[in-house]
């Protein structure tokens, strides 16, 4: 799965939150100044090429677009990519780094262990 740019992620968040829609409906979700329809169309086409978005033809030139990848699926894949790239595929090193950097307390780590044991 290819990574998303900030703008692509913005669009995907709108699809994940609002479901399928036409480009004009996507544009309406933005505050002023809204991006131009052509800009959004180009970005959605790129998202289609990357496999994140699909479409249904309503007429020859009118489409409804929808997310083909769930937010949870994207989140898991992104985490895997970070772990693979920056931690040599070592998830224990990730947790160790989070504890060292005080992003997770020892109490939270103990709670995490209990959660895993109860699965």
N, C-alpha and C positions, 0 to 999 in steps of 0.2 A: 504494500500500500504506500503510495507516494505521500510525502508530507504536504500539509496544507499551508498556504501563505496566510497571513493575518486576515486579509480581505476574504479569502476563500472560507476560512474558519468562521468569519462573521456571517457569511451567507449560510453555511451549513448549520450554524446555531439557529438561524431563523427557520430553516426547514425542519430541524429537530423539534423546535418549539411549536411551530404552526402547521406542520404537515405539508401536503402537496399544494402547489399554487402556480399561478401564471407569473410571468416576469413583472407585470404591472402590479400584482398583489404583493410581490416581494418588495418592489420599490416603495409601495405605500407603508411598509413596516419601518422605513427609515425616517428619521427626523430631518427637517430642512437644514441645510440644503441636501436634498436627496440625490443619490447617484443617478446618472442618466441611464435610461433604459438600455441603450447600446452597451454601456459599461457592464451593467448587470448581466446582459445576455452573453457577453464575451466571457465573463467569469463563470457563469453557469455552464457554458459550453466547455470550458476548461475542466470544470468539476465533472462533467459527463465523461470527458476523455480520460480522466483519472479514475473513473469508476465510482465516484461518490454519489452521482445524481443520475437519474433516469428521467424519461418523459413519456407522456401519453399524448398522442395527437388528437386534438379536438376538431381540427380542420387542417387543410394543407399548411397553413401558416400560423396556427394557433396551438400552443402546447401548454400542458400542465406538467410541472416538474416535481420530482419527489426524491427524497433521500434514499439511496440504495444501501447505505452503510449506517448502522445505528450509532448513536453517540457513545454508547458503552463499548461497542466494537472498535470505534476509532480511539477511544481512551485507552483500551487495553493494548492495542497495536502500538500506540505512541509510547506507552510505558515500556513495552518490550524493546522498541527501537532505542530508547534512551539507555536502558539497562545494557543492551547489546553493545551500543556504541561507546558509552562512557564508563561502564563498569565491567567490561569483559564478560558479559553474560552472568555475572555473579550477583544474585539477588541478596545474598547475605551481606555483601559489601555495600549495597544500597541501604539496607537497614542500619548497618553499622555507621555509615556516613550520616544518616538522619539522626541517629542517637548522638553521635559526636557533635554534630552541628546544632544540637538541642532543638531539632524540629519535631522529635518524638521523645517524650520523657520516658524514664524507666517504668513508671506506672502505666503509661499508655502501651508500652511494649509488653508488659505483663498482661494487660487486658487483651492485647492482640493475640498473645499465646493462648489465653483462655478461649477466645473466639474460635481460633483454629482447632483447638482440641475438642470443642463442642460441635464441630461440623460433621 
